[in-house]
Amino acid sequence: MTIQRNDWSLQRKGIIDQDRHKERVKEAIKKNLGSIVSNESIILSDGNKTVKVPIRSLDEYKFRYDYRKKKHVGQGDGNSKVGDVIARENKQGQGSGSGQGPAGSATGQEYYEAEVNIDEIAALIFEDLHLPYLEEKAKQAIQSKSTKFTEIRRTGIMSNLDKRRTVIENIRRNAKEKGAARIGDFKKEDLRFKTWEEDVKHQSNAVVIAMMDVSGSMGEFKKYIARSFYFWMVRFLKTNYDNVKIVFISHHTEAKEVTEEQFFTQGESGGTVVSSAYKLALEVIQQRYNPRDWNIYPFHFSDGDNYYSDNDEAVRLADELITTCNLFGYGEIGEEGVSNYRRSSGALLSIYKDHLKNRERFVGVRIDSKEDVYPALKEFFGKRGDKA
């Protein structure tokens, strides 16, 4: 059986190029997730569905010619393949610099500003994340939903058109009706559409307690890092779990439960007494979320500074949280632009690693740059030995 493509593929070149370019954008996003996760255009998007994300080493597809030789005729030898270099610019006279000194003539590093749907980015970020150590509990279970394509039908919306199966049906019909297995003369009866169903899994009740230090030592960078993490954490929980509860607690020398909006907009002031946040979290658990009925996940972000006389109480209450909850996560944020920054033995993360009695369900991470937010998400919500 011979399939004659004729000129049909030429009519689809624009679509093919666009699809190939979209795939390159997706690959570039995957390679740059560390920087994209903490990108300000996303974190400060105010609910916009699409954002512009700068992606280095990715150009829009375009034609280039050897302008120095003035050969502007748009004609090749007919043997070029995708990715071949048709002409090179003369780089003579260009140099490279270290970023210091007088202005130079060298070209800078180019990047493509892609307009990406936030949901597409979220899907890549969340594909390996879940609530760890999730256990079966007594009360009504929460629902976890996923969508999968399960069937092919003759009717549907065009966005769900299955192009490959449509082409196959077109070839079959032409072979049957005209005696030639070829592509062309598409009819409505050739169209095939994907259909999907939601795979609903029932999982036990879960509550996440988000705690954040808002003391005076939490400057703009540290506050931004904490909110970046919690931005994606909240989106992950709301995307993957229908009825998971989230409690927001902010603290300086005192702790209080706040709304989601207050949590993400509150300024910094005052000193730091970490135990106040842990004490309030335990009170919330005791009053509203009995551990027999709920999976409980407290997370705390701070810069590691604490009133020295409060450290012992903070350790004691952290141990109680670990014993009570499924997992306790602590993120410590360093100084902006100091990649080799090392905390003293008086910082909370160091104290916890040395003095916590039960560290099996404790996860502590160190964040010194925006690129560390994505690894922190994977560390807190990575796969572990779950019971359910």
Number of C-alpha atoms within 10 A of each C-alpha: 7 7 10 12 11 10 10 11 12 11 9 11 11 11 12 13 13 14 12 13 16 14 12 15 21 17 11 15 23 14 12 15 18 18 19 23 25 23 19 14 15 21 19 12 14 8 10 11 12 17 20 16 20 19 19 14 10 16 15 13 10 5 8 13 16 13 12 10 9 8 11 11 7 8 7 8 6 6 6 10 8 6 6 8 10 13 12 11 11 11 9 6 7 10 10 10 13 5 8 7 7 6 8 12 10 12 11 8 7 12 14 15 16 19 12 17 14 16 13 13 18 15 12 13 20 19 9 11 17 18 23 20 20 22 18 17 16 11 11 12 18 18 17 20 14 12 10 11 11 10 10 16 12 13 15 14 9 11 8 15 19 16 13 11 16 20 18 16 19 23 21 18 21 17 15 11 10 10 10 16 19 21 22 15 10 15 11 10 12 17 22 23 19 21 17 12 11 12 11 12 12 14 19 21 25 24 19 20 21 24 28 27 30 27 24 13 20 27 16 11 17 25 24 17 23 26 19 22 21 23 17 20 18 14 14 21 21 15 16 17 22 13 17 18 16 19 16 20 23 24 27 24 18 16 23 14 19 15 12 14 9 13 19 19 10 12 14 17 16 14 19 26 24 30 25 20 26 25 18 18 23 19 12 15 19 11 8 9 18 13 16 11 17 24 26 26 24 23 19 22 26 26 27 24 21 23 12 11 9 14 20 14 16 22 21 16 21 26 21 17 23 22 17 18 21 21 25 24 21 23 24 22 24 23 18 16 11 10 11 9 11 12 17 11 10 13 17 24 23 15 17 21 14 12 13 17 15 13 17 11 16 21 18 21 19 19 23 22 20 22 18 19 28 20 17 20 20 15 15 24 21 14 14 11 8 10 9 10
